[in-house]
Amino acid sequence: MQKTFLEFFAGIGLFRLGLELEGWTCLWANDITQDKFDTYAANFGGEDFFVGDVWKVNAGDLPAPAALATASFPCTDLSVAGEREGLKGSESGTVGAFLNILHALRRKKRAPPLVVLENVVGLLTSHEGADVRGLVWELNRAGYTVDLVLIDAVHFVPQSRPRVFLIGVDDKLAPRFFTATSSTCDELEFRAILNESHDLRPRVVRDTVMSSVDLRWGIRRLPKLPTHKHRLADLVEDMPDESPHWWAADQVSRLLSQMSEKHISTVNIWKQADSYRYGTVYRRVRKTGSMAELRSDGIAGCLRTPRGGSSKQIVVRAGRGRVDARWMTPREYGRLQGVPDSFVHSDNPTKAYFGYGDAVCVPVIRWLASKYAVPALELVSSPRRVGGVWGSAGARSKVRSHSSAGAVSGSSGRVRSDKQDVACANALCESRNRWKLWSIHKRR
């Protein structure tokens, strides 16, 4: 099978950029925002791009079967900075349209063998975990066993940007592809393998998985995440002292007056140095008023969309007896997302900030493509059928269906307590009802 993909919630195309750099070909893309499409088209062309509501996408209109479908769906209702409506929110809830399309493709026997969904860490705690459980349940129902990893872009670029990835692998491939699945391992073995990779599956991920082991989870052993060598100073644009981007002295003084004593002390130490040091600042509203919080470890804070004054990141430069400050530029946003300077973004800074702030980090996608997607695709290209499922000679346990999940869970025969069963059933029931209501509402 060729390395082809469908790109839902495409934004300005950074998911595509990461995959293309690993040899993948995009067959079709979609986003609702015209401004983002304009940037996308400037870099990739727009011939196979549908600009419009994802709820209006007809699965029958999609191109020939793809190997992968990606969905970097909106985080607005999941972010801790938002109202936390979760997947019942009008924006984050659009992932329901993507799931409907997967179900339709499965019925047409055209479902991609691999899907990747990306969002903020808040997905794991939204509605006390009910949202992510409902999402995995729907992916299971669409025929996928799901792995869950958390990757911080700081392993690749000097930006702190932790993101959750749900990776669904076709149930027929799961026994060969995954190191362990909740369907075929006893709980102790499954937990032990889950605990092996703390950098990819920190406690919040492990707790999410183990709190709902009746879902079809898979774990694939992956190499350790790399350690990046660059610091913020390596990526900032080199601007002369007289550049109009630097703020006036009174504006810099106001910024410094909003810092804590600890951060002012750091800036003053930098000021005395013979060379420049760089840091980033976010303005945040605290109980005591507006605070300017300095990050001084050579790592930028998580890039965001410029909704409100606290969401734009400030660059502070200190040394040689002076302190300067300015807004981070769109090009610096791009560099912190792993984008080459040849990438074309909007001439309007606000539109460029929105495009980059909503996007994925390119080297993260490249890493996932090489370490995860390609090995899965190799199994599709050279399958072996064993006992009615794709698998090796040693993997003869059929994947457990949802109807079999009850008091006894998994091939090990482990028994769940009544309390666990009730909690799991209630969470899944809530999630199922929510998806049904959204689907009916959105199709009206």
C-alpha positions, 0 to 999 in steps of 0.5 A, spaced: 500 500 500 502 506 498 504 512 503 498 516 502 493 520 507 487 524 508 488 530 512 482 533 516 482 539 520 488 541 516 490 548 518 496 551 514 498 544 513 504 542 518 501 535 519 502 534 511 509 538 511 511 533 516 508 527 513 511 529 506 518 530 508 517 522 510 515 521 503 508 521 504 503 523 499 496 527 501 490 525 497 485 530 500 485 535 505 479 539 509 479 545 513 473 550 514 478 557 515 479 560 508 485 564 511 488 557 513 487 555 506 490 561 503 497 559 507 496 552 505 495 553 498 501 557 497 505 552 500 502 545 497 496 548 492 489 547 493 486 542 488 484 537 493 482 541 498 475 542 501 474 549 504 468 548 508 464 544 514 467 537 516 460 535 517 458 536 510 464 531 508 461 525 504 465 519 505 463 517 498 466 523 495 473 522 498 479 519 493 481 512 493 483 508 499 488 512 503 493 508 508 492 514 513 487 519 516 489 524 520 485 529 525 488 535 528 481 537 531 480 543 534 482 544 542 478 550 543 473 546 548 479 542 551 484 547 553 485 549 560 485 556 557 478 555 555 471 554 557 472 546 558 466 544 554 470 538 552 467 534 546 460 537 547 463 544 545 461 546 538 468 546 536 472 540 539 466 536 538 467 537 530 471 530 531 464 527 531 464 528 524 471 525 523 468 519 526 462 518 522 466 518 516 471 513 519 464 509 520 462 510 513 468 508 510 468 502 514 462 500 511 464 501 504 470 497 506 475 503 504 477 505 511 484 507 512 488 501 516 491 507 520 488 513 523 492 519 528 488 524 532 492 530 535 490 534 541 492 538 547 493 534 554 486 537 556 483 532 552 485 526 557 482 530 563 475 533 560 469 531 563 473 527 568 476 522 562 469 521 559 471 524 553 477 521 551 474 514 553 468 516 549 473 517 543 477 511 544 470 507 544 468 510 538 475 508 534 474 501 537 467 501 534 470 503 527 475 497 527 481 500 531 485 498 536 488 505 540 495 507 542 495 513 546 502 517 547 504 524 549 509 527 546 512 534 548 515 538 542 521 540 546 524 534 544 525 536 537 525 544 538 526 549 543 518 550 545 514 546 550 508 544 547 506 537 550 500 534 545 496 527 546 496 523 540 491 517 539 493 512 534 488 507 531 491 501 528 486 496 524 484 491 528 486 486 523 493 488 524 493 489 531 496 482 534 502 483 529 503 490 530 502 492 538 507 489 543 501 488 547 494 489 547 488 489 553 485 484 549 490 479 549 494 480 555 493 479 563 492 486 566 499 485 570 503 484 563 499 489 560 501 494 565 508 492 566 509 494 558 505 500 559 510 503 564 516 501 560 516 508 556 515 514 561 517 519 556 512 517 551 506 515 556 507 519 563 502 518 569 496 521 566 497 517 560 498 510 564 492 512 568 487 514 562 489 507 559 488 503 566 482 506 568 478 503 562 482 497 560 475 494 557 477 498 551 481 496 546 488 499 547 494 497 544 502 499 546 507 499 541 514 499 544 518 505 541 525 508 541 526 514 546 524 521 544 531 525 542 534 530 545 534 537 541 540 541 541 538 548 539 536 553 544 531 559 543 537 564 542 539 559 536 532 561 532 530 568 534 531 573 528 537 577 528 535 584 529 539 590 529 538 595 536 535 600 531 530 595 529 522 598 529 520 591 532 524 593 539 519 596 544 520 603 546 524 604 553 517 606 557 514 600 554 520 595 556 519 599 563 512 597 564 513 590 562 519 589 567 514 592 572 510 586 572 515 581 573 516 578 580 522 579 584 526 573 582 525 574 574 527 581 575 533 579 578 534 574 572 534 579 567 539 584 571 544 578 571 543 577 564 544 585 563 551 585 566 553 579 561 558 581 555 553 577 550 546 577 549 541 572 553 534 571 550 528 569 554 520 569 553 514 572 556 507 571 557 503 576 560 498 572 565 492 575 569 493 573 577 489 575 583 494 580 584 493 583 577 497 582 570 504 579 571 509 578 566 512 571 567 519 570 564 522 563 561 529 563 562 531 556 560 532 557 553 525 554 551 519 558 549 513 557 552 507 553 548 505 557 542 498 559 542 493 563 537 493 570 539 486 570 542 487 576 547 493 580 550 496 574 554 496 569 548 502 573 544 509 571 546 514 576 548 521 576 546 526 579 552 533 580 550 538 582 555 546 583 555 551 589 554 548 593 559 541 593 556 534 590 556 530 590 550 523 587 548 519 585 542 513 581 540 515 574 537 515 574 530 511 570 525 517 567 522 520 565 529 513 562 531 514 558 524 521 556 526 519 553 533 514 549 530 520 546 526 518 549 519 523 552 514 524 559 512 522 557 505 515 556 508 510 561 506 505 564 511 500 570 511 503 577 510 498 579 516 501 577 522 495 576 526 493 571 521 500 568 521 500 567 529 493 563 528 496 559 523 502 557 527 499 557 534 493 552 531 498 547 528 502 541 530 510 541 530 513 538 524 519 534 527 514 531 532 510 528 526 516 526 522 518 522 528 511 519 529 511 517 521 518 514 521 517 510 528 510 508 527 506 509 521 511 506 516 512 500 520 504 499 520 504 500 513 509 495 512 504 490 515 499 492 510 503 491 504 506 484 507 500 481 511 499 474 513 492 471 515 492 467 522 486 464 525 482 469 521 486 475 523 492 478 521 497 476 525 504 472 526 504 464 528 504 466 535 498 471 535 492 467 535 487 470 539 482 474 536 481 481 538 475 481 543 469 484 540 465 490 544 459 485 546 464 480 550 466 486 555 463 484 561 464 482 568 470 478 565 475 482 561 480 480 556 483 473 555 486 472 562 480 472 565 481 477 570 475 479 574 473 486 574 469 489 581 462 491 580 464 498 582 469 498 576 464 495 571 459 500 573 463 506 573 466 504 566 459 502 563 456 509 566 462 513 562 461 509 556 454 510 556 455 518 557 460 518 551 455 514 547 449 518 548 453 524 547 456 522 540 449 520 538 446 527 540 451 531 536 451 527 530 443 528 530 444 535 531 449 536 526 446 533 521 440 537 521 
